[in-house]
Amino acid sequence: LNTMQPVTYETLHRAKRTPLSDEFCSVLRAYDAATAGLLRKSTTVQHTCSDLTDSEYKALQAEETRRGTDNLRVIAQHLLAQFVRNQRTIAHNLTGVRKVCDAVMANCRYLMQDPVRYRQGHWGKLHSAFFRALAETGCLQELFERLLAVAESDTEDEQDRSMASFWTVKIATGFQLLKEFKRYCRTLHTQRLVSFQELVNGKAKRKLVAERLAQEWYQQKLQKLAPQHLILGLTVDCPWHLRLDRRQLKTHLNAINPHTRKLLPILFTLVEPPLTAAHQQHLCTMIEIYADSWRQTGGGQQTAGSMPNYEQLLASKTYAVQDVIERLGRGRTTKNCGLWEAPDEGLDWDEYPLGITRRDGLCKA
């Protein structure tokens, strides 16, 4: 036992893994550069010259020559298709999933940095298919957990935590909307629905039908915000969802900070087994009390909206149950013990021997 290496987060989750091939990573970098150009309203490869580095621009020029078109959106679609084909050649196990996530976080530079500048960009319109490809091989769950770990860590850079917060909210909201979309699909006639197996078999016409139905529902649901949200599934029997149990949720609640505060109410709707609506509302209220209490007692030392750790909060003010009751606007209701009624203080129990109910005693009287 003395010779064994201790198991830590570093040795367990970030062990040295053989990186993926240069071809896999180069396709990711080219896709990232192409979508970065589209986010900046570029339509052709030439228009991206001022926004990209020399190596990224040359990579897009090589794709332009290979595909025979300078249309940036078409090139991005071809690169995404190549990424999907490359991803299917990797072993579908935990090691393979972690390798793909390593490659995404290391090579998709603009995907990780642009949310700081382009928060209201059409992220869903650009990257929905990419995130669906990650979900198909089980990589999206791992990527979400990594980003959430970055958002919760006090040792990470603030910009990295802000980026991680942005993408965790986007991914969790995508799973939340997918859950509602599946519920809507169950109300439709079967002739309007497309099965997941039809998409796996590569039926192009059926995929167009599924995409049209999903875009129609998302547009009706979100209106102008639809292009900003990820469409993570197209079918009623889409097999993936966010795996989150109550033990994990409790861990994330204990690690709450300004970067995860917006995410937690979304996770309340996705946890398994599901929470009741009243329980969800109660937890959301507790989060608001925690945040508002700090804003009131911060004394201007912190920026608006920031939250302390528990030691700082307790040092500034001592909170009691009455604070929670006042915020909730209601006191605790009297609990009835079984079938018993509230006690009658004026009742003389000597007049009612054991085994005789109050009603029997009154009748005899």
Secondary structure, 3 states (H helix, E strand, C coil): CCCCCCCCHHHHHCCCCCCCCHHHHHHHHHHHHHHHHHHCCCCECHHHCCCCCHHHHHHHHHHHHHHCCCEHHHHHHHHHHHHHHHHHCCCCCHHHHHHHHHHHHHHCHHHHHHHHCCCCCCHHHHHHHHHHHHHHCCHHHHHHHHHHHHHHCCCCCHHHHHHHHHHHHHHHHHHHHHHHHHHHHCCCCHHHCCCHHHHHCCCHHHHHHHHHHHHHHHHHHHHHHHHHCCCCCCCCCCCCCCCCEHHHHHHHHHCCCCCCCCCHHHHHCCCECCCCHHHHHHHHHHHHHHHHHHHHHCCCCCCCCCCCCHHHHHHHCCCCHHHHHHHHCCCCCCCCCCCCCCCCCCCCHHHCCCCCCHHHHHHHC
